[in-house]
Amino acid sequence: MKKRPKRHYDSTTRRAAAEQRRLAVLDSARRLFLEKGYGSTTMPAIAEASDVALDTVYATVGTKAELFKLLVESALSGQNEAVPADQRDYVQAIREEPDAARKLQIYAAALAEIQPRLAPLVQILQTAARLDSALGALWQDISSRRAANMRLLAKNLVSTGRVRAELTEATVADVLWSMNSPEFYLLLVGQRGWSPAEFGLWLADAWIRLLLRD
């Protein structure tokens, strides 16, 4: 009796299917978190909305807090995974750009794309951080990283020689930090009805006027 040939599974197809399930979980989770808030969104509800088993959700994205963290990191990177700040395209473009005004324009344009994804999640995070220690740690981590990144950007701007003489690096970093916040974006776009594009253009102009010499 002849042996049946061994079945060779297509690993590429399996990986593609797994990634499709992962994206379905991320999309459903984001929608449910934004609709219901963190506390009222359950992992079984996310599994049902994603049309996958609950065990698959945990195996794919981890705990509820880990899932929310992934959504925040994805909003920051513009991809479906976390990307370190120094590896993001706009950060590299800022570093390579010699002109200070253009650096600020690149960053403001990037924020106009990032904040529509990020700011609504940050609103949820700020509330949920009081209830979940893991999210509290995430909020502190995001805040610390943002402050550190603005110190690096301020140093980069000062190195061009275009920053106003009376401004220290610390002051420049604080101005950038305050105006790049999701809260600031939501005031103008969420409450005053600006478009993200209008916000980005205004932000670049405001930074140039506030921070740079003529």
Backbone as CSV, one residue per row, in Angstrom:
resi,resn,N_x,N_y,N_z,CA_x,CA_y,CA_z,C_x,C_y,C_z
1,MET,0.840,-1.191,0.000,0.000,0.000,0.000,0.883,1.252,0.000
2,LYS,0.605,2.111,-0.935,1.402,3.315,-1.052,1.091,4.286,0.087
3,LYS,2.159,4.918,0.555,1.967,5.951,1.575,1.408,7.220,0.945
4,ARG,0.507,7.830,1.689,-0.009,9.111,1.203,1.071,10.175,1.320
5,PRO,1.193,11.011,0.335,2.200,12.079,0.426,1.864,13.036,1.563
6,LYS,2.903,13.495,2.249,2.692,14.445,3.335,2.152,15.757,2.784
7,ARG,1.225,16.332,3.556,0.669,17.619,3.146,1.647,18.722,3.513
8,HIS,1.913,19.574,2.585,2.809,20.703,2.810,1.964,21.968,2.955
9,TYR,1.935,22.486,4.155,1.137,23.672,4.408,1.852,24.906,3.873
10,ASP,1.113,25.759,3.296,1.657,27.001,2.762,1.809,27.989,3.918
11,SER,3.050,28.155,4.395,3.271,29.038,5.541,2.927,30.482,5.213
12,THR,3.114,30.866,3.958,2.782,32.243,3.552,1.289,32.490,3.697
13,THR,0.484,31.521,3.285,-0.972,31.645,3.395,-1.398,31.694,4.857
14,ARG,-0.763,30.863,5.695,-1.096,30.853,7.116,-0.764,32.193,7.762
15,ARG,0.401,32.726,7.417,0.787,34.015,7.984,-0.154,35.125,7.544
16,ALA,-0.565,35.070,6.288,-1.488,36.081,5.770,-2.833,36.001,6.486
17,ALA,-3.297,34.794,6.724,-4.573,34.621,7.418,-4.472,35.100,8.858
18,ALA,-3.349,34.798,9.498,-3.152,35.248,10.875,-3.104,36.775,10.955
19,GLU,-2.441,37.392,9.988,-2.368,38.852,9.978,-3.742,39.461,9.704
20,GLN,-4.527,38.821,8.861,-5.874,39.298,8.589,-6.729,39.248,9.856
21,ARG,-6.597,38.178,10.637,-7.327,38.081,11.900,-6.852,39.157,12.877
22,ARG,-5.564,39.386,12.913,-4.997,40.408,13.807,-5.541,41.796,13.455
23,LEU,-5.580,42.103,12.168,-6.094,43.406,11.746,-7.574,43.541,12.054
24,ALA,-8.308,42.448,11.927,-9.733,42.473,12.259,-9.932,42.767,13.738
25,VAL,-9.095,42.167,14.574,-9.173,42.423,16.016,-8.861,43.892,16.309
26,LEU,-7.805,44.430,15.711,-7.430,45.826,15.940,-8.528,46.778,15.494
27,ASP,-9.089,46.531,14.319,-10.148,47.409,13.801,-11.378,47.367,14.704
28,SER,-11.778,46.174,15.090,-12.968,46.039,15.940,-12.728,46.638,17.319
29,ALA,-11.553,46.406,17.867,-11.243,46.934,19.196,-11.255,48.458,19.187
30,ARG,-10.638,49.056,18.194,-10.615,50.524,18.118,-12.044,51.071,18.052
31,ARG,-12.861,50.462,17.195,-14.238,50.940,17.036,-15.011,50.816,18.355
32,LEU,-14.877,49.690,19.033,-15.617,49.473,20.277,-15.112,50.375,21.402
33,PHE,-13.801,50.547,21.506,-13.261,51.438,22.531,-13.766,52.863,22.331
34,LEU,-13.800,53.312,21.083,-14.245,54.673,20.807,-15.750,54.827,21.028
35,GLU,-16.502,53.773,20.752,-17.960,53.836,20.926,-18.376,53.693,22.384
36,LYS,-17.747,52.771,23.112,-18.221,52.403,24.448,-17.283,52.815,25.586
37,GLY,-16.050,53.190,25.249,-15.081,53.459,26.299,-14.327,52.206,26.682
38,TYR,-13.300,52.383,27.476,-12.448,51.247,27.842,-13.162,50.282,28.780
39,GLY,-13.762,50.803,29.835,-14.359,49.943,30.843,-15.511,49.098,30.319
40,SER,-16.278,49.648,29.397,-17.468,48.944,28.901,-17.177,48.029,27.718
41,THR,-15.968,48.044,27.228,-15.594,47.170,26.118,-14.945,45.916,26.675
42,THR,-15.511,44.759,26.348,-14.991,43.491,26.853,-14.247,42.743,25.752
43,MET,-13.366,41.871,26.172,-12.643,41.048,25.198,-13.585,40.106,24.439
44,PRO,-14.594,39.493,25.092,-15.544,38.693,24.312,-16.265,39.519,23.236
45,ALA,-16.586,40.773,23.560,-17.248,41.627,22.562,-16.322,41.900,21.384
46,ILE,-15.054,42.107,21.671,-14.080,42.328,20.600,-13.951,41.076,19.737
47,ALA,-13.920,39.909,20.373,-13.829,38.652,19.630,-15.035,38.469,18.727
48,GLU,-16.219,38.748,19.267,-17.436,38.595,18.467,-17.447,39.559,17.290
49,ALA,-17.061,40.813,17.538,-17.047,41.802,16.464,-16.009,41.477,15.401
50,SER,-14.948,40.786,15.819,-13.872,40.428,14.885,-14.136,39.107,14.182
51,ASP,-15.182,38.384,14.640,-15.524,37.072,14.085,-14.381,36.074,14.278
52,VAL,-13.769,36.120,15.474,-12.728,35.156,15.813,-13.013,34.630,17.213
53,ALA,-12.355,33.550,17.586,-12.514,32.979,18.926,-11.836,33.871,19.960
54,LEU,-12.346,33.850,21.184,-11.769,34.668,22.246,-10.303,34.300,22.478
55,ASP,-9.994,32.996,22.442,-8.606,32.574,22.622,-7.698,33.164,21.547
56,THR,-8.255,33.332,20.360,-7.471,33.917,19.264,-7.127,35.365,19.564
57,VAL,-8.062,36.083,20.164,-7.803,37.482,20.513,-6.644,37.572,21.488
58,TYR,-6.688,36.757,22.538,-5.614,36.781,23.535,-4.287,36.340,22.923
59,ALA,-4.322,35.322,22.075,-3.095,34.818,21.465,-2.503,35.830,20.487
60,THR,-3.368,36.622,19.872,-2.921,37.557,18.842,-2.413,38.865,19.411
61,VAL,-3.136,39.426,20.399,-2.809,40.773,20.880,-2.587,40.863,22.382
62,GLY,-2.763,39.774,23.101,-2.518,39.796,24.543,-3.737,40.230,25.329
63,THR,-3.491,40.823,26.494,-4.564,41.260,27.378,-5.258,42.498,26.829
64,LYS,-6.312,42.899,27.492,-7.055,44.095,27.083,-6.155,45.331,27.133
65,ALA,-5.377,45.462,28.206,-4.473,46.606,28.323,-3.401,46.570,27.240
66,GLU,-2.876,45.380,26.943,-1.865,45.245,25.883,-2.459,45.570,24.524
67,LEU,-3.697,45.194,24.314,-4.385,45.523,23.073,-4.542,47.032,22.925
68,PHE,-4.945,47.685,23.992,-5.117,49.141,23.918,-3.772,49.823,23.666
69,LYS,-2.722,49.324,24.318,-1.391,49.884,24.090,-0.993,49.747,22.626
70,LEU,-1.283,48.597,22.022,-0.964,48.387,20.615,-1.721,49.373,19.732
71,LEU,-2.967,49.653,20.077,-3.739,50.633,19.308,-3.100,52.022,19.391
72,VAL,-2.647,52.388,20.578,-1.995,53.691,20.750,-0.696,53.741,19.952
73,GLU,0.103,52.684,20.061,1.373,52.650,19.330,1.134,52.673,17.825
74,SER,0.099,51.987,17.371,-0.228,51.983,15.945,-0.682,53.367,15.483
75,ALA,-1.426,54.063,16.342,-1.851,55.421,16.007,-0.648,56.352,15.886
76,LEU,0.337,56.165,16.749,1.551,56.983,16.697,2.364,56.698,15.438
77,SER,2.479,55.432,15.084,3.352,55.053,13.970,2.677,55.155,12.610
78,GLY,1.335,55.080,12.593,0.633,55.058,11.313,0.673,53.698,10.658
79,GLN,1.155,52.707,11.378,1.190,51.335,10.900,0.434,50.462,11.889
80,ASN,0.381,49.178,11.599,-0.369,48.271,12.467,0.506,47.644,13.532
81,GLU,1.561,48.346,13.895,2.479,47.878,14.916,3.258,49.063,15.455
82,ALA,3.928,48.847,16.570,4.750,49.902,17.154,6.005,50.106,16.319
83,VAL,6.375,51.368,16.125,7.606,51.722,15.417,8.339,52.744,16.274
84,PRO,9.589,52.479,16.673,10.332,53.449,17.483,10.359,54.818,16.818
85,ALA,10.316,55.866,17.630,10.222,57.229,17.100,11.330,57.529,16.102
86,ASP,12.563,57.103,16.400,13.674,57.462,15.518,13.666,56.706,14.199
87,GLN,12.733,55.747,14.062,12.618,55.008,12.803,11.436,55.473,11.955
88,ARG,10.676,56.436,12.461,9.540,56.934,11.691,10.022,57.879,10.593
89,ASP,9.330,57.856,9.470,9.769,58.613,8.296,9.888,60.104,8.583
90,TYR,8.898,60.674,9.266,8.924,62.114,9.462,10.040,62.534,10.409
91,VAL,10.379,61.674,11.379,11.481,61.988,12.292,12.802,62.005,11.528
92,GLN,12.994,61.041,10.653,14.201,61.002,9.848,14.264,62.197,8.902
93,ALA,13.105,62.580,8.363,13.072,63.740,7.464,13.438,65.023,8.206
94,ILE,12.958,65.159,9.438,13.286,66.338,10.249,14.786,66.403,10.502
95,ARG,15.388,65.285,10.836,16.815,65.254,11.122,17.643,65.611,9.894
96,GLU,17.204,65.161,8.744,17.969,65.391,7.521,17.758,66.793,6.948
97,GLU,16.667,67.454,7.321,16.351,68.790,6.798,17.232,69.843,7.491
98,PRO,17.984,70.652,6.724,18.854,71.651,7.349,18.139,72.921,7.804
99,ASP,16.981,73.204,7.225,16.294,74.460,7.522,15.340,74.304,8.710
100,ALA,15.458,75.196,9.696,14.656,75.078,10.918,13.168,75.219,10.649
101,ALA,12.798,76.182,9.818,11.378,76.388,9.519,10.784,75.161,8.838
102,ARG,11.544,74.590,7.937,11.058,73.403,7.232,10.930,72.216,8.184
103,LYS,11.855,72.103,9.152,11.743,71.052,10.166,10.395,71.145,10.873
104,LEU,10.025,72.357,11.274,8.770,72.557,11.992,7.569,72.272,11.095
105,GLN,7.669,72.603,9.826,6.583,72.320,8.895,6.391,70.815,8.717
106,ILE,7.499,70.088,8.634,7.411,68.624,8.497,6.740,68.022,9.724
107,TYR,7.146,68.497,10.894,6.584,67.939,12.120,5.105,68.282,12.266
108,ALA,4.736,69.523,11.970,3.334,69.923,12.078,2.465,69.126,11.107
109,ALA,2.964,68.893,9.898,2.215,68.102,8.919,2.039,66.662,9.401
110,ALA,3.079,66.120,10.040,2.976,64.760,10.588,1.928,64.700,11.685
111,LEU,1.896,65.715,12.550,0.905,65.741,13.627,-0.513,65.832,13.074
112,ALA,-0.690,66.553,11.975,-2.022,66.654,11.370,-2.523,65.296,10.890
113,GLU,-1.605,64.366,10.621,-1.988,63.010,10.237,-2.109,62.097,11.451
114,ILE,-1.262,62.317,12.449,-1.232,61.439,13.625,-2.402,61.698,14.564
115,GLN,-2.680,62.954,14.858,-3.651,63.269,15.907,-5.068,62.769,15.629
116,PRO,-5.563,62.763,14.395,-6.898,62.183,14.200,-6.980,60.724,14.648
117,ARG,-5.877,59.996,14.545,-5.839,58.608,15.014,-5.598,58.534,16.513
118,LEU,-4.724,59.399,17.011,-4.238,59.278,18.374,-5.111,59.975,19.408
119,ALA,-5.533,61.198,19.137,-6.205,62.023,20.152,-7.451,61.356,20.749
120,PRO,-8.324,60.732,19.946,-9.498,60.084,20.558,-9.118,58.947,21.506
121,LEU,-8.050,58.221,21.188,-7.596,57.153,22.071,-7.003,57.718,23.360
122,VAL,-6.292,58.838,23.249,-5.704,59.453,24.434,-6.793,59.928,25.392
123,GLN,-7.893,60.433,24.847,-9.019,60.822,25.703,-9.495,59.642,26.546
124,ILE,-9.621,58.492,25.911,-10.041,57.288,26.625,-8.978,56.869,27.633
125,LEU,-7.717,56.939,27.224,-6.614,56.520,28.082,-6.538,57.350,29.353
126,GLN,-6.744,58.649,29.239,-6.645,59.518,30.403,-7.660,59.136,31.475
127,THR,-8.849,58.747,31.049,-9.877,58.322,31.994,-9.597,56.920,32.531
128,ALA,-9.238,56.009,31.619,-9.023,54.615,32.016,-7.772,54.442,32.865
129,ALA,-6.809,55.347,32.743,-5.555,55.234,33.499,-5.802,55.271,34.999
130,ARG,-6.912,55.902,35.416,-7.230,55.976,36.840,-7.780,54.648,37.361
131,LEU,-8.251,53.803,36.448,-8.908,52.556,36.836,-8.045,51.326,36.634
132,ASP,-7.051,51.417,35.768,-6.229,50.264,35.407,-4.769,50.654,35.542
133,SER,-4.042,49.979,36.425,-2.646,50.347,36.671,-1.786,50.179,35.423
134,ALA,-2.114,49.189,34.589,-1.345,48.981,33.360,-1.509,50.166,32.421
135,LEU,-2.731,50.703,32.343,-2.960,51.876,31.497,-2.378,53.129,32.132
136,GLY,-2.360,53.169,33.457,-1.702,54.284,34.129,-0.227,54.327,33.773
137,ALA,0.410,53.160,33.746,1.822,53.078,33.373,2.014,53.465,31.912
138,LEU,1.064,53.070,31.051,1.129,53.436,29.635,1.038,54.940,29.469
139,TRP,0.136,55.568,30.216,-0.024,57.020,30.128,1.250,57.734,30.564
140,GLN,1.855,57.270,31.646,3.100,57.872,32.108,4.219,57.672,31.092
141,ASP,4.252,56.502,30.479,5.278,56.208,29.480,5.129,57.118,28.263
142,ILE,3.896,57.280,27.783,3.664,58.142,26.627,4.045,59.576,26.941
143,SER,3.674,60.053,28.117,3.982,61.427,28.509,5.490,61.642,28.596
144,SER,6.195,60.686,29.186,7.647,60.804,29.329,8.343,60.760,27.970
145,ARG,7.887,59.863,27.103,8.488,59.757,25.779,8.265,61.024,24.966
146,ARG,7.082,61.594,25.071,6.788,62.810,24.308,7.673,63.957,24.777
147,ALA,7.843,64.091,26.091,8.701,65.145,26.622,10.154,64.945,26.185
148,ALA,10.632,63.708,26.236,12.008,63.422,25.823,12.212,63.698,24.342
149,ASN,11.238,63.331,23.526,11.347,63.573,22.089,11.363,65.064,21.772
150,MET,10.619,65.852,22.537,10.615,67.294,22.294,11.934,67.940,22.713
151,ARG,12.591,67.371,23.715,13.915,67.865,24.077,14.910,67.606,22.942
152,LEU,14.795,66.451,22.309,15.661,66.136,21.176,15.387,67.066,20.000
153,LEU,14.096,67.318,19.720,13.746,68.215,18.625,14.215,69.631,18.914
154,ALA,14.060,70.081,20.145,14.520,71.423,20.516,16.023,71.548,20.306
155,LYS,16.776,70.539,20.713,18.227,70.552,20.523,18.572,70.629,19.043
156,ASN,17.837,69.870,18.245,18.050,69.861,16.804,17.772,71.243,16.207
157,LEU,16.710,71.883,16.653,16.374,73.224,16.150,17.423,74.252,16.547
158,VAL,17.845,74.219,17.798,18.844,75.167,18.276,20.144,75.034,17.495
159,SER,20.470,73.811,17.088,21.720,73.577,16.362,21.741,74.266,15.006
160,THR,20.569,74.660,14.482,20.527,75.342,13.186,20.916,76.814,13.293
161,GLY,20.914,77.360,14.504,21.223,78.772,14.685,20.072,79.706,14.381
162,ARG,18.903,79.155,14.133,17.745,79.984,13.772,16.818,80.288,14.944
163,VAL,16.999,79.599,16.074,16.119,79.807,17.228,16.409,81.165,17.851
164,ARG,15.376,81.853,18.293,15.536,83.162,18.930,16.520,83.079,20.094
165,ALA,17.399,84.068,20.185,18.519,84.025,21.136,18.055,83.951,22.580
166,GLU,16.912,84.554,22.884,16.456,84.596,24.275,15.789,83.299,24.725
167,LEU,15.616,82.347,23.833,14.941,81.089,24.179,15.959,79.999,24.476
168,THR,15.790,79.343,25.599,16.641,78.197,25.930,16.085,76.942,25.263
169,GLU,16.907,75.899,25.224,16.424,74.620,24.689,15.224,74.130,25.486
170,ALA,15.270,74.309,26.808,14.172,73.847,27.664,12.873,74.576,27.322
171,THR,12.972,75.875,27.063,11.776,76.647,26.715,11.226,76.192,25.369
172,VAL,12.106,76.010,24.406,11.670,75.534,23.081,10.975,74.180,23.212
173,ALA,11.569,73.285,23.995,10.974,71.957,24.191,9.602,72.056,24.831
174,ASP,9.452,72.950,25.800,8.164,73.095,26.486,7.098,73.660,25.554
175,VAL,7.471,74.608,24.698,6.515,75.172,23.737,6.058,74.082,22.767
176,LEU,6.999,73.325,22.239,6.651,72.231,21.328,5.775,71.198,22.024
177,TRP,6.153,70.844,23.257,5.430,69.825,24.028,3.984,70.231,24.288
178,SER,3.774,71.501,24.650,2.417,71.938,24.973,1.524,71.979,23.739
179,MET,2.087,72.363,22.608,1.271,72.573,21.409,1.146,71.332,20.537
180,ASN,1.950,70.305,20.819,1.802,69.074,20.040,0.917,68.053,20.764
181,SER,0.329,68.440,21.866,-0.439,67.502,22.683,-1.785,67.168,22.041
182,PRO,-2.284,65.960,22.276,-3.627,65.616,21.802,-4.690,66.557,22.354
183,GLU,-4.494,67.027,23.595,-5.469,67.940,24.205,-5.568,69.240,23.410
184,PHE,-4.432,69.761,22.989,-4.407,71.014,22.222,-5.099,70.808,20.869
185,TYR,-4.822,69.674,20.236,-5.465,69.340,18.960,-6.980,69.267,19.122
186,LEU,-7.433,68.609,20.182,-8.872,68.438,20.378,-9.581,69.750,20.680
187,LEU,-8.888,70.691,21.295,-9.496,72.002,21.531,-9.850,72.682,20.212
188,LEU,-8.928,72.666,19.267,-9.136,73.394,18.014,-9.920,72.588,16.978
189,VAL,-9.609,71.299,16.875,-10.288,70.474,15.870,-11.588,69.906,16.430
190,GLY,-11.518,69.334,17.645,-12.710,68.718,18.217,-13.755,69.716,18.658
191,GLN,-13.329,70.839,19.278,-14.290,71.788,19.833,-14.546,73.001,18.938
192,ARG,-13.529,73.467,18.227,-13.701,74.667,17.412,-13.942,74.364,15.947
193,GLY,-13.875,73.105,15.567,-14.259,72.719,14.210,-13.208,72.908,13.142
194,TRP,-11.945,73.100,13.539,-10.896,73.185,12.525,-10.725,71.825,11.853
195,SER,-10.260,71.840,10.616,-9.880,70.579,9.979,-8.465,70.219,10.397
196,PRO,-8.103,68.941,10.346,-6.723,68.568,10.666,-5.702,69.301,9.795
197,ALA,-6.030,69.499,8.523,-5.106,70.208,7.628,-4.919,71.652,8.068
198,GLU,-6.017,72.320,8.429,-5.917,73.693,8.926,-5.074,73.745,10.195
199,PHE,-5.277,72.776,11.064,-4.500,72.717,12.298,-3.015,72.585,12.001
200,GLY,-2.658,71.705,11.090,-1.256,71.487,10.757,-0.596,72.732,10.189
201,LEU,-1.275,73.414,9.289,-0.711,74.628,8.692,-0.556,75.728,9.740
202,TRP,-1.585,75.899,10.576,-1.515,76.929,11.616,-0.413,76.618,12.618
203,LEU,-0.284,75.345,12.990,0.703,74.958,13.986,2.119,75.265,13.500
204,ALA,2.395,74.936,12.246,3.715,75.240,11.696,3.980,76.738,11.717
205,ASP,3.007,77.521,11.281,3.170,78.970,11.256,3.375,79.530,12.668
206,ALA,2.606,79.032,13.628,2.717,79.514,15.014,4.085,79.189,15.591
207,TRP,4.560,77.976,15.370,5.876,77.593,15.875,6.985,78.440,15.256
208,ILE,6.898,78.657,13.963,7.919,79.456,13.278,7.945,80.866,13.847
209,ARG,6.775,81.467,14.059,6.700,82.816,14.596,7.184,82.888,16.052
210,LEU,6.860,81.871,16.825,7.199,81.878,18.245,8.662,81.569,18.516
211,LEU,9.247,80.685,17.726,10.540,80.106,18.075,11.718,80.598,17.243
212,LEU,11.479,81.043,16.019,12.587,81.337,15.122,12.787,82.828,14.889
213,ARG,14.029,83.181,14.637,14.341,84.552,14.232,13.865,84.791,12.805
214,ASP,13.598,86.040,12.477,13.201,86.375,11.114,14.354,86.054,10.146
